[in-house]
Amino acid sequence: MKTVEIKIGGLGGQGVILAGMIIGKAATIYDNKHATLIQSFGPEARGSACSAQLIISDNKILYPYVTKPDILMVMSQEAFTKFYPEMNENGTLLIEDELVKVNNLKPGIKLYGISATRLAEELGRRLFLNIVMVGFFAAVTNLVSADAFRKAVADSVPKGTESMNLQAFEKGYAYGQKLIAETAKVT
């Protein structure tokens, strides 16, 4: 695996930072890769812009900051507007497609969308949006094993919510796998 730069963006309260922590934990603790995580959020806790920057690599990471995301995962229109111009020209864009509308997609960018909020609501909690997105990320990017993600989710969420969070992960993962399989048939 080459070094992969990842940026996750959304609003405070959507679980952006937790999503980044789970991805990093899955890579480092459960899949023996190297990873860095930098987080950023506004002074207001909920509703303000926030982001998590990750770098995942098989080799040691010497510079922890994302310069041009290879993968951008966004859960709000504000995050898309702010971070999309930074993307690598051949990057992968993952969106919550009911909250983010993409206009003027650059050539070379691969776009994948999921209605993560709706899928989370089907589980009875909109709060699981970020975990659905993590499952989607796992399936679409295939950077880290699904089992590593499952262990990281179970280890990172509040006690007593592991089962529901794992169901949210599986919903996102299954949707991502189906989307990738359909895309492969078309090409």
SVG drawing of the C-alpha trace seen along z (x, -y; Angstrom):
<svg xmlns="http://www.w3.org/2000/svg" viewBox="-36 -29 46 39">
<polyline fill="none" stroke="black" stroke-width="0.4" points="0.0,0.0 1.2,-3.5 0.7,-6.3 -2.9,-7.5 -4.1,-10.9 -7.7,-11.0 -9.8,-13.9 -13.2,-13.6 -15.4,-16.6 -18.8,-17.5 -20.5,-19.3 -19.8,-19.0 -22.2,-16.4 -22.0,-14.1 -19.2,-12.0 -16.5,-13.2 -13.7,-12.9 -14.9,-9.4 -15.0,-8.2 -11.4,-9.3 -10.3,-7.7 -12.0,-4.4 -10.3,-4.4 -6.9,-5.1 -7.4,-2.5 -8.5,0.1 -5.3,-0.6 -2.8,-0.7 -4.0,1.6 -5.9,4.2 -4.2,4.2 -0.5,3.4 -0.3,0.2 1.0,-3.2 -1.4,-6.1 -1.6,-9.7 -4.7,-11.6 -5.1,-15.4 -8.5,-16.8 -9.9,-20.3 -13.2,-21.8 -14.6,-25.3 -15.1,-26.8 -18.7,-25.8 -19.2,-22.1 -22.3,-21.2 -23.1,-22.5 -19.8,-24.1 -17.4,-22.8 -15.0,-20.0 -12.6,-17.7 -10.3,-14.8 -7.1,-14.3 -5.6,-10.8 -2.6,-9.4 -2.4,-5.6 0.8,-3.8 2.7,-0.6 5.8,-2.8 6.5,-5.3 4.8,-8.6 7.2,-11.5 4.7,-14.4 1.3,-14.1 -0.7,-16.7 -2.8,-16.0 -1.7,-18.2 -3.9,-16.8 -6.5,-14.2 -6.6,-11.0 -9.9,-10.2 -12.4,-12.9 -15.4,-11.7 -17.9,-14.5 -21.2,-14.6 -22.2,-18.2 -22.4,-20.6 -20.2,-23.1 -17.5,-20.4 -17.8,-19.6 -17.5,-23.3 -14.5,-23.8 -12.4,-20.7 -13.3,-19.6 -10.9,-22.1 -8.0,-20.5 -8.6,-17.0 -6.0,-15.0 -7.0,-15.1 -7.4,-11.3 -9.0,-11.0 -12.1,-9.3 -15.0,-11.3 -17.4,-9.7 -20.5,-11.7 -23.6,-11.4 -25.8,-11.9 -28.9,-13.3 -26.8,-16.1 -24.2,-16.8 -24.8,-17.9 -21.9,-17.7 -21.6,-20.2 -18.8,-20.4 -17.1,-17.1 -13.5,-17.3 -12.4,-14.7 -10.5,-11.9 -12.5,-12.1 -14.4,-8.9 -17.7,-9.7 -19.5,-7.3 -22.6,-8.3 -24.7,-6.7 -27.8,-7.8 -26.1,-7.2 -28.5,-9.3 -31.5,-7.3 -29.8,-4.0 -28.9,-5.1 -32.5,-6.2 -33.7,-2.7 -31.7,-1.4 -33.6,-3.9 -30.8,-6.4 -29.7,-9.1 -26.6,-9.3 -25.1,-6.2 -24.6,-8.2 -20.8,-8.3 -20.6,-4.5 -22.6,-3.9 -20.1,-6.1 -17.2,-4.2 -18.6,-1.0 -19.1,-2.6 -15.5,-3.9 -14.2,-0.4 -16.0,1.3 -15.2,-1.4 -11.6,-2.0 -10.5,1.5 -7.5,-0.1 -8.0,1.9 -9.7,5.3 -13.3,5.3 -12.5,7.4 -10.1,4.7 -12.8,2.1 -15.3,4.3 -12.9,4.6 -12.1,0.9 -15.8,0.0 -16.6,2.3 -13.6,0.9 -14.4,-2.8 -18.1,-3.2 -19.7,-3.7 -20.3,-0.5 -23.7,1.0 -23.9,-0.4 -21.5,2.0 -24.1,4.2 -26.1,1.3 -22.9,-0.4 -21.8,2.8 -25.2,3.1 -24.6,-0.5 -21.2,0.5 -22.6,3.5 -25.3,1.5 -22.7,-0.9 -20.3,1.9 -23.0,3.9 -24.1,0.9 -20.5,0.0 -19.8,3.6 -23.0,3.6 -22.1,0.3 -18.6,1.4 -19.9,4.6 -22.4,2.7 -19.7,0.2 -17.4,3.1 -20.2,4.6 -20.6,1.3 -16.9,0.8"/>
</svg>
